[in-house]
Amino acid sequence: MDTKVVEKCEISPSDGGGAEQSLPLIYLDVAWLLTHHMRILNFYSFPSSKQLFFNTILPNLKNSLSLALKHFLPLAGKIVFPLNSGMPISRYASGQDSVSLTVSISHSDFFLLTGNHPKNADVFYNFIPEIPPAVYSSDSITFPVMALQITLFPNQGICIGVATHHAIADGAAIICFLQTWASINKFQGDEHLLALGQKALPVYDRSAVEGSSRLTPRIWEMVKNSKPTVTSTVSFPTHKLRETFFLSDQEIAELKKLVRLRKPGLAHVSSFAVTCARVWSCMAAAAGDAVGDDELEYLSMPVDCRARLRPPLPSTYFGNCLVLVLAECAHGRLKGSEGLVAAAEAIGEAIEEILSNEKGILDGSIVRYLKYMEAKRVVGVSGSLRFDMCGIDYGWGGMKKMEALHIDVSGSISLFKTRDGVEVGLSMPKLNIDAFASLFSLNIHHTLANL
């Protein structure tokens, strides 16, 4: 067996984080109770020996994790989902709650795992932990929200696997936690973060979130008779390949130039928009005639609304703060020679509709959520070009590779900004990903010349 678990333990927040904490789940959180777990792998190229790892690196990681959790108590706590009355909450109690940590050693080829070529999706699950099981009672379901795994590839690298329940926090909040953990590990303490205060540490005040009292009961009525997702929904074998595709900053600039030339009045011709347009149109073209030309395709894009609420929330607000933007376009338009421009137009108009709404960014959010849940052909976007992945540095240098395993289940695409472009992660059956690759790999200049 290439990967072996050598330790399982529990890491509790260090002293100073408070004896207990209780937070209400508001509408921005409740909407994610029924969805898949977020599961990401962060690979670092760092040629550590077993001796160095077990004597120094692992003890440091455990200590810095405990210090980081002191500031992120909800990640060590549990969500309580009521079955009879009341509203769901996040609850942490000192001495009772902690984070499950798995430590493993793998003799798999680190460099093959971190390449951009097609790889069997199943092999990555050796490096991601399962969140511990829920506890059921007559009046509630109580479940942990996070588990971690640290895997050493001797003399090759280290992988940090993170599994979280989406209802506790969105990607931005989880990235903030990982940056905090990494920074504490790198600088061997949290004094530098304490000096920055709210600029670096999480903010939990739910009372300032716009629309909370009005929208939370409405969302809760929609989900309270269902059961929350508390276990992994992955079935093996997945029969999927994972592959990473790359767009350079120069290629993205040329795509933006083309869209602006063809649609001069279109707002929001951003790097995010044209990257999504390129991927979405190629996915439609890869499906070809298997889908009717009149059938609607949807692209679901989560937008961080911390800065857009009234009043705005700080960037360090911990929890979920996303609204869904839904772009729609007929399949025939997406797969055609004008597919890129059609996709960019649909994305730009969908974003503009929300951001220019005088009633605010929350107006229509529940309608869009219901539409998303009922859509037949929908591609989701996981990740953001705003996340500072290079900033998650434990002292071993920048991250070599990130893999979002939840796209194996969700059918989403993952987006991560690199120093000189954007990485796009896909997980599909071989036939589909080969068809996509043949379209995506066309020389960008040739593609632009023929649009």
C-alpha positions as CSV (number, residue, x, y, z in Angstrom):
1,M,0.0,0.0,0.0
2,D,1.5,3.4,-1.1
3,T,-0.1,5.4,1.7
4,K,-0.2,4.4,5.4
5,V,-1.9,6.2,8.3
6,V,0.6,6.4,11.2
7,E,-1.4,8.5,13.7
8,K,-4.8,9.8,14.5
9,C,-5.3,12.4,17.2
10,E,-7.4,15.4,18.3
11,I,-6.1,18.9,18.4
12,S,-7.8,21.4,20.7
13,P,-7.6,25.2,20.6
14,S,-4.9,26.5,22.9
15,D,-5.8,28.5,26.0
16,G,-7.1,32.0,25.5
17,G,-9.8,31.2,22.9
18,G,-12.7,31.1,25.3
19,A,-14.4,28.4,27.2
20,E,-17.4,28.2,24.8
21,Q,-18.9,29.9,21.8
22,S,-22.3,29.8,20.2
23,L,-23.1,31.3,16.8
24,P,-26.4,31.3,14.9
25,L,-26.3,30.0,11.4
26,I,-27.9,32.8,9.3
27,Y,-29.3,32.5,5.8
28,L,-25.9,32.8,4.2
29,D,-24.9,29.6,6.1
30,V,-28.2,27.7,6.1
31,A,-28.3,27.5,2.3
32,W,-25.2,25.2,2.4
33,L,-26.4,22.7,5.0
34,L,-27.5,20.2,2.3
35,T,-24.4,20.5,0.0
36,H,-21.3,18.4,-0.3
37,H,-18.2,19.0,1.9
38,M,-15.4,21.2,0.7
39,R,-12.3,19.1,0.3
40,I,-9.0,20.6,-0.8
41,L,-5.4,19.3,-0.9
42,N,-2.5,21.7,-0.7
43,F,0.8,20.2,-1.9
44,Y,4.2,21.6,-0.9
45,S,7.5,20.7,-2.5
46,F,9.7,20.2,0.5
47,P,12.2,17.3,0.6
48,S,11.9,16.4,4.3
49,S,13.2,13.2,5.7
50,K,11.1,11.1,8.1
51,Q,13.3,12.0,11.0
52,L,13.0,15.8,10.4
53,F,9.3,15.4,9.8
54,F,8.5,13.5,13.0
55,N,11.0,15.3,15.3
56,T,10.4,18.9,14.2
57,I,7.9,19.6,11.4
58,L,4.9,17.6,12.8
59,P,5.2,18.9,16.4
60,N,5.4,22.4,15.1
61,L,2.4,21.9,12.9
62,K,0.3,20.6,15.8
63,N,1.3,23.4,18.1
64,S,0.6,26.1,15.4
65,L,-2.7,24.4,14.6
66,S,-3.8,24.6,18.2
67,L,-2.8,28.3,18.3
68,A,-4.7,29.0,15.1
69,L,-7.8,27.2,16.3
70,K,-7.8,29.6,19.3
71,H,-8.9,32.3,16.9
72,F,-11.2,30.0,14.8
73,L,-13.3,28.2,17.5
74,P,-16.2,27.3,15.2
75,L,-13.9,25.0,13.2
76,A,-13.2,23.0,16.3
77,G,-16.9,23.0,17.3
78,K,-20.0,21.4,15.9
79,I,-23.2,22.4,14.1
80,V,-26.4,21.5,15.9
81,F,-29.3,20.9,13.4
82,P,-32.6,20.9,15.3
83,L,-35.3,18.3,14.3
84,N,-38.3,19.6,16.2
85,S,-38.0,23.3,17.0
86,G,-35.4,26.1,17.0
87,M,-32.7,27.2,14.5
88,P,-29.4,25.6,13.6
89,I,-26.3,26.9,15.5
90,S,-22.6,26.5,15.6
91,R,-21.4,25.5,19.1
92,Y,-18.0,25.1,20.7
93,A,-17.3,23.9,24.2
94,S,-13.8,23.7,25.7
95,G,-12.8,20.3,26.8
96,Q,-15.4,18.7,24.6
97,D,-14.6,19.8,21.1
98,S,-11.5,19.5,18.9
99,V,-10.3,18.9,15.4
100,S,-9.5,15.4,14.1
101,L,-6.0,15.2,12.6
102,T,-4.7,12.2,10.6
103,V,-1.0,11.8,9.9
104,S,0.2,9.6,7.1
105,I,3.2,8.6,5.0
106,S,3.0,8.0,1.3
107,H,5.4,6.5,-1.2
108,S,3.3,7.7,-4.1
109,D,5.1,9.8,-6.8
110,F,4.7,13.3,-5.5
111,F,5.7,14.9,-8.8
112,L,3.2,12.8,-10.8
113,L,0.4,13.8,-8.3
114,T,1.2,17.5,-8.7
115,G,1.5,17.6,-12.5
116,N,-1.2,19.0,-14.8
117,H,-1.7,15.8,-16.8
118,P,-4.8,13.6,-16.5
119,K,-4.8,11.5,-13.2
120,N,-7.1,9.0,-11.8
121,A,-9.3,11.0,-9.4
122,D,-9.5,8.1,-6.9
123,V,-5.9,8.2,-5.9
124,F,-6.2,11.6,-4.2
125,Y,-8.6,10.3,-1.5
126,N,-5.6,8.7,0.3
127,F,-4.7,12.3,1.4
128,I,-8.0,13.7,2.5
129,P,-9.6,12.8,5.9
130,E,-13.2,12.0,6.6
131,I,-15.0,14.3,9.0
132,P,-16.0,12.4,12.1
133,P,-19.5,11.0,12.2
134,A,-22.6,12.9,13.4
135,V,-24.4,12.2,16.7
136,Y,-28.2,11.6,16.4
137,S,-30.7,12.2,19.1
138,S,-34.5,12.6,19.2
139,D,-34.3,16.4,18.9
140,S,-31.1,17.1,16.9
141,I,-28.3,16.1,14.6
142,T,-24.9,17.3,15.9
143,F,-21.9,17.0,13.6
144,P,-18.3,18.2,13.4
145,V,-17.4,20.6,10.7
146,M,-13.7,20.0,9.9
147,A,-11.0,17.3,9.7
148,L,-7.3,17.6,8.7
149,Q,-4.7,15.3,7.3
150,I,-0.9,15.8,7.0
151,T,0.8,13.5,4.6
152,L,4.6,13.2,4.2
153,F,6.1,12.1,0.9
154,P,9.6,11.3,2.2
155,N,12.3,13.5,0.5
156,Q,9.6,14.8,-1.9
157,G,7.0,16.9,-0.2
158,I,4.1,17.4,2.2
159,C,0.4,17.6,1.6
160,I,-2.2,19.3,3.9
161,G,-5.7,17.9,3.3
162,V,-8.6,19.9,4.6
163,A,-12.2,18.7,4.7
164,T,-14.9,21.2,5.9
165,H,-18.6,21.5,6.0
166,H,-19.7,24.4,3.7
167,A,-22.3,25.5,6.2
168,I,-19.6,26.6,8.7
169,A,-17.7,28.9,6.3
170,D,-17.0,29.7,2.7
171,G,-13.8,29.5,0.8
172,A,-12.6,32.9,1.8
173,A,-13.0,32.1,5.5
174,I,-11.2,28.8,5.2
175,I,-8.3,30.3,3.2
176,C,-8.1,32.9,6.0
177,F,-7.8,30.1,8.6
178,L,-5.1,28.3,6.5
179,Q,-3.2,31.5,6.1
180,T,-3.3,32.0,9.9
181,W,-2.2,28.5,10.6
182,A,0.6,28.7,8.1
183,S,1.7,32.2,9.4
184,I,1.8,31.0,13.0
185,N,3.8,28.0,12.0
186,K,6.3,30.0,9.9
187,F,6.8,32.7,12.6
188,Q,6.5,30.3,15.6
189,G,3.7,32.2,17.3
190,D,0.7,34.5,16.8
191,E,2.0,37.7,18.3
192,H,2.3,39.3,14.9
193,L,-1.4,38.5,14.2
194,L,-2.5,39.8,17.6
195,A,-0.8,43.1,16.8
196,L,-2.9,43.5,13.6
197,G,-6.2,42.7,15.4
198,Q,-9.3,42.8,13.1
199,K,-7.1,43.3,10.0
200,A,-5.9,39.7,10.4
201,L,-8.2,37.9,12.9
202,P,-11.8,36.6,12.2
203,V,-14.9,38.7,13.0
204,Y,-18.0,36.8,14.1
205,D,-20.7,39.5,14.6
206,R,-23.9,38.2,12.9
207,S,-26.0,41.1,14.0
208,A,-24.5,43.4,11.4
209,V,-25.3,41.1,8.4
210,E,-27.9,42.7,6.2
211,G,-31.2,40.9,5.8
212,S,-30.5,38.3,8.4
213,S,-33.7,38.5,10.4
214,R,-35.8,38.6,7.2
215,L,-34.1,36.0,5.1
216,T,-32.9,33.4,7.6
217,P,-36.4,32.1,8.5
218,R,-37.3,31.8,4.8
219,I,-34.3,29.7,3.9
220,W,-34.7,27.6,7.0
221,E,-38.3,26.8,6.0
222,M,-36.9,25.4,2.7
223,V,-34.3,23.1,4.3
224,K,-35.5,22.2,7.8
225,N,-37.4,19.0,6.7
226,S,-34.3,17.7,4.9
227,K,-31.3,16.1,6.5
228,P,-27.9,17.9,6.4
229,T,-25.0,16.4,4.6
230,V,-22.9,14.8,7.3
231,T,-20.9,12.2,5.4
232,S,-18.9,12.0,2.2
233,T,-21.0,11.3,-0.9
234,V,-18.1,9.9,-3.0
235,S,-18.6,6.4,-4.4
236,F,-15.6,4.5,-5.7
237,P,-14.5,4.0,-8.3
238,T,-15.4,7.5,-9.5
239,H,-14.5,6.6,-13.1
240,K,-13.2,10.2,-13.4
241,L,-9.9,11.8,-14.4
242,R,-8.6,15.0,-12.9
243,E,-6.8,17.4,-15.2
244,T,-5.5,20.9,-14.8
245,F,-5.6,23.4,-17.6
246,F,-3.8,26.7,-17.7
247,L,-4.5,30.2,-19.1
248,S,-1.6,32.6,-18.9
249,D,-2.1,36.3,-18.0
250,Q,-1.2,37.2,-21.6
251,E,-3.8,34.8,-23.0
252,I,-6.5,36.1,-20.6
253,A,-5.6,39.7,-21.7
254,E,-6.2,38.7,-25.4
255,L,-9.5,37.1,-24.6
256,K,-10.6,40.2,-22.7
257,K,-9.5,42.3,-25.7
258,L,-11.6,40.2,-28.1
259,V,-14.7,40.3,-26.0
260,R,-14.5,44.1,-25.6
261,L,-14.1,44.4,-29.4
262,R,-17.1,42.2,-30.1
263,K,-19.2,43.5,-27.3
264,P,-18.1,47.0,-26.6
265,G,-20.9,47.9,-24.2
266,L,-20.6,44.8,-22.0
267,A,-19.7,45.4,-18.4
268,H,-17.5,43.2,-16.2
269,V,-15.2,41.8,-18.8
270,S,-12.8,40.7,-16.1
271,S,-10.2,37.9,-16.0
272,F,-12.7,35.8,-14.0
273,A,-15.4,36.4,-16.6
274,V,-13.4,35.5,-19.7
275,T,-11.7,32.5,-18.0
276,C,-15.1,31.1,-17.0
277,A,-16.4,31.9,-20.5
278,R,-13.6,30.0,-22.2
279,V,-14.1,26.9,-20.0
280,W,-17.9,27.0,-20.2
281,S,-18.0,27.3,-24.0
282,C,-15.5,24.5,-24.4
283,M,-17.5,22.3,-22.1
284,A,-20.6,22.9,-24.2
285,A,-18.7,22.2,-27.4
286,A,-17.3,19.0,-25.9
287,A,-20.9,17.8,-25.2
288,G,-21.8,18.5,-28.8
289,D,-25.0,17.0,-30.2
290,A,-25.7,15.0,-27.1
291,V,-27.6,18.1,-25.8
292,G,-30.3,19.9,-27.7
293,D,-29.4,23.3,-29.1
294,D,-32.4,25.0,-27.3
295,E,-31.6,23.5,-23.9
296,L,-30.5,26.1,-21.4
297,E,-27.1,25.8,-19.8
298,Y,-26.3,27.5,-16.5
299,L,-23.1,28.7,-15.0
300,S,-23.3,29.2,-11.2
301,M,-20.8,31.7,-9.8
302,P,-20.6,32.4,-6.0
303,V,-19.8,36.1,-5.4
304,D,-18.3,37.2,-2.1
305,C,-20.6,40.0,-0.9
306,R,-18.8,41.1,2.3
307,A,-17.9,44.4,0.8
308,R,-21.3,44.8,-1.0
309,L,-23.7,44.4,1.9
310,R,-25.3,47.4,3.5
311,P,-23.4,48.1,5.7
312,P,-20.4,46.2,4.3
313,L,-18.7,43.5,6.4
314,P,-14.9,43.4,7.1
315,S,-13.0,41.0,4.8
316,T,-12.2,38.9,7.8
317,Y,-15.9,38.1,8.6
318,F,-16.0,34.4,9.4
319,G,-18.8,32.3,8.0
320,N,-20.5,32.2,4.6
321,C,-21.0,35.4,2.7
322,L,-21.8,34.4,-0.9
323,V,-24.6,35.0,-3.2
324,L,-25.1,33.0,-6.4
325,V,-24.9,34.6,-9.8
326,L,-26.5,32.5,-12.5
327,A,-25.6,33.0,-16.1
328,E,-27.7,31.2,-18.7
329,C,-27.3,30.6,-22.4
330,A,-28.7,28.2,-25.0
331,H,-26.5,25.2,-25.6
332,G,-26.4,25.9,-29.3
333,R,-25.0,29.3,-28.8
334,L,-22.4,28.1,-26.3
335,K,-21.0,25.3,-28.5
336,G,-20.9,27.4,-31.7
337,S,-18.1,29.4,-33.2
338,E,-19.3,32.4,-31.2
339,G,-19.4,30.4,-28.0
340,L,-16.7,32.3,-26.1
341,V,-18.4,35.7,-26.8
342,A,-21.9,34.3,-26.0
343,A,-20.6,32.9,-22.7
344,A,-18.8,36.1,-21.8
345,E,-22.0,38.1,-22.6
346,A,-24.2,35.9,-20.5
347,I,-21.7,36.0,-17.6
348,G,-21.2,39.8,-17.8
349,E,-25.0,40.5,-18.0
350,A,-25.7,38.2,-15.0
351,I,-23.1,39.9,-12.9
352,E,-24.2,43.4,-13.9
353,E,-27.8,42.6,-13.1
354,I,-26.9,41.9,-9.5
355,L,-24.3,44.5,-8.9
356,S,-26.5,47.3,-10.4
357,N,-29.6,46.4,-8.5
358,E,-30.7,49.4,-6.5
359,K,-32.3,47.1,-4.0
360,G,-29.0,45.6,-3.1
361,I,-27.1,42.4,-3.9
362,L,-29.4,40.3,-1.8
363,D,-32.5,41.1,-3.9
364,G,-33.6,37.9,-5.7
365,S,-31.1,35.7,-3.9
366,I,-33.6,33.1,-2.9
367,V,-35.2,33.0,-6.4
368,R,-31.7,32.4,-7.9
369,Y,-31.0,29.7,-5.3
370,L,-34.2,27.8,-6.2
371,K,-33.5,28.2,-9.9
372,Y,-30.0,26.7,-9.3
373,M,-31.4,23.8,-7.3
374,E,-33.9,23.0,-10.2
375,A,-31.5,23.5,-13.1
376,K,-30.7,20.4,-15.2
377,R,-27.5,21.5,-16.9
378,V,-25.4,23.6,-14.5
379,V,-21.7,24.1,-14.1
380,G,-20.6,25.5,-10.8
381,V,-17.4,27.5,-10.1
382,S,-15.3,26.7,-7.1
383,G,-12.5,28.9,-6.0
384,S,-11.7,32.5,-6.7
385,L,-9.0,34.5,-8.5
386,R,-8.8,36.7,-5.4
387,F,-7.6,34.0,-3.1
388,D,-3.9,34.4,-2.2
389,M,-2.8,30.8,-2.4
390,C,0.8,31.7,-2.4
391,G,0.3,33.3,1.0
392,I,-0.4,29.9,2.6
393,D,3.3,29.4,3.5
394,Y,4.2,27.2,6.5
395,G,7.9,28.1,6.1
396,W,8.5,25.7,3.2
397,G,7.9,28.2,0.4
398,G,4.9,28.7,-1.7
399,M,2.3,26.0,-2.6
400,K,3.2,23.8,-5.6
401,K,-0.3,22.6,-6.3
402,M,-3.9,22.7,-5.0
403,E,-6.6,20.2,-5.8
404,A,-10.3,20.7,-5.0
405,L,-11.6,17.2,-4.6
406,H,-15.3,18.3,-4.1
407,I,-15.5,18.9,-7.9
408,D,-15.5,15.1,-8.3
409,V,-19.0,15.2,-6.8
410,S,-20.4,18.6,-7.6
411,G,-19.5,18.8,-11.3
412,S,-18.0,22.2,-10.7
413,I,-14.7,23.6,-12.1
414,S,-12.0,24.9,-9.8
415,L,-10.2,28.2,-10.4
416,F,-6.9,29.2,-8.7
417,K,-4.7,32.2,-9.4
418,T,-1.1,31.5,-9.9
419,R,1.8,34.0,-10.3
420,D,1.5,34.1,-14.1
421,G,-2.0,32.9,-14.9
422,V,-5.0,30.8,-13.9
423,E,-5.2,27.1,-13.2
424,V,-8.6,25.5,-14.1
425,G,-9.3,22.1,-12.5
426,L,-11.8,19.6,-14.0
427,S,-12.9,16.2,-13.1
428,M,-14.7,14.2,-15.8
429,P,-15.0,10.7,-17.3
430,K,-12.1,10.1,-19.7
431,L,-14.2,10.5,-22.9
432,N,-15.5,13.9,-21.8
433,I,-12.2,15.3,-20.5
434,D,-10.4,14.2,-23.7
435,A,-13.0,16.0,-25.7
436,F,-12.7,19.1,-23.6
437,A,-8.8,19.0,-23.7
438,S,-8.8,18.8,-27.5
439,L,-10.8,22.1,-27.6
440,F,-9.2,23.9,-24.8
441,S,-5.6,23.1,-26.0
442,L,-6.1,24.9,-29.3
443,N,-3.7,27.7,-29.6
444,I,-5.4,30.9,-28.2
445,H,-4.2,33.0,-31.0
446,H,-5.7,30.6,-33.6
447,T,-8.9,30.6,-31.6
448,L,-9.1,34.3,-31.6
449,A,-8.4,34.6,-35.3
450,N,-11.3,32.3,-36.1
451,L,-14.0,33.8,-33.8
